[in-house]
Amino acid sequence: MSSSSTAAPSVNAREPSASLEWRWKPFDALTPQEIYAILAARSDVFVVEQNCVYRDIDHADSDAWHLGAYDAQGRLACYLRVLLPDAADPDIRIGRVLTTQPFRGMGLGNAMLAAALERIRAQWPDTPISLHAQAHLQKFYGAFGFAPSSDVHDDDGIPHVWMRSPAR
């Protein structure tokens, strides 16, 4: 498996995301500092801010690919992970999508999802992609070709919906 650290594809140079370093790596290529930053951001966003007490370290990270954007000081701005298909689920799954507090409101979610989808479709073009979205984000993910594949349901006190994008 190879890793890359490149600018996000298809991002306008005048956008804040253009000044970030985008890193797309399998778990084994992550540095200890990157792993710490990722786990700290996930805890800050999902456990503290959203008040969801759940087991974030779910033993899936080691088999996943990770996309993060870092500023010039090495701070994690946004992040998501990509789980590969397995016997239980034939889809690629995007999850743990977040933007850290200092970087919100800059459109990084759009840039990050576009970058992730470009990489996923280049590496695994014949595989559908699914994600478990907070229900209020259906329109956001819909703009990227995702459609609901379940009813809205409760997940740790937050309404969620499964969404899917077919293989291309």
N, C-alpha and C positions, 0 to 999 in steps of 0.2 A: 504494500500500500504506500502510495506517495502522498505527501502533503504539499500544500501551496499557501503562500502568503502573497496575495495580489490585491490590487484595487478591485472593488466591486464592479462587475460588468454593467454596462448600460446606465451608469450613474453620471449625471451632469456634473462637470468639474466645479460649478458654482454652488453645488449643494454641500452641506456640512459633511455628508458621508464620504465625499471625495477626499477629505483630509484624513480619513481613518485608514488604518491598515486592517484589511480583511484577511482572516486566517481560517482556512478550511482544512481540518485535520482529523485523522482517525485518533482514537484515544491514546494509543501508544506513542503518538508524535507530540502530544501535548506536554508542555513543561510543567513541573510542579507549581510554578507561579500561575500558569494559565488554569490549571485544575482548581487551585485555591480561589482564583478570581471568579471562575464559573460557579463553583459551589456557593461562594459567599453571595454572589448576585442572585442565584436561585433562592437561597434562604431569605435574603432581604425582600425580594419581590413576592414570592409565593407564600412563605411561612409568616413573615412579619407583616408586610403591607396588606396582603389579602387575608390574613388571619386564618390560614389553612394549616392545621397541624397534620402533616402527613409525612410519609417516609420518602424524601426526595432522592436519597441515595438508594436506588432500586436495583442496582447491579446490571442495569442496561447500558450504562455509559461506556463500559469497556468495549462493547460491540458496536458502538455508534460512531458516526462522523459528527464533528462539532464545527459550527460556523460562528465566529465572533469577530467583532470590530473593535479595535483598540485605538485610543488617541495617542498623541506624541509622548505623553507621560506614561503610557502603558496601561491606562485605565480601561476596563471593559465597558464599552458603550452599549452594545446589544449582543444577543446570543440566541442560538437555537441549536437543538440536536436533531440528528436524523438517524432513525433506527431502520436497519435493513430488513428485508422480508425474512420470515422464518416459518417454521412449520405451523405456528399458531396464527400467523397473519401474513398473507402473500403480498401485502402492500408495503411500500416504504412509508414510514410514519414520521412526521415532523412534530416535535414537541418541545416543551420547556422554552417557549418563545418569550423573550423579554427585552425590554430596553431599560437600562439603569436610570435612576432618578435624574442625574445631571444632564442626561442626553435626550430626555423626552421632548416631544413637540417639534422635532427636527425632521420628521419623515423617515427616520431610520428603519422603522418597521417595513415600509414599502421597499426600501433599498435592500434590506436584509432578506426579505422573502423572495424578491426578484433574483438576488444572487444565489440563494439556496436552490430555487427551482431551476435556474440555469445549470448549476453544477449537478443536481440530481438527474435532470433530463439528459445531460451529456454522458454521465456515467452509467445510468440505468434507464435508457430511453423507453423500454417496453414494460415498465412497471408503474402501476397506478400509485398515487400518493394520497395518504389520508392524514387527518389531524383531528384532535379532540379540542375544539375551539370553545372559548367562552361564548355563550349565545349572543351577546351584544356585538361580537366581532364577525358575525356571518357576512355582512355586507363587505367588510374589508377583505376577507378570504375569498368571497365570491368574485371580487374584481380580478383575482388571480386564477379563476377557473374552477374553484372548489364549489361543490353543491352539497347541501345537507344529505346525509345518508342515515340519519336517525332522527328520532324526536328529541326535543329539548328535554334534558333530565338533570337532576341534581348531582353534583360531584363535589363533595366537601363543602356544601352550602352555597355553591356557585352554579348557576344554570350553564350547562354545556351542551354541545351538539357535535356529533361526529360529522365530518365533512370529507369529501373525496374528490380527487381530480383524476380523470382517466389517463391511461398511458397515451403518449403522443407518438 
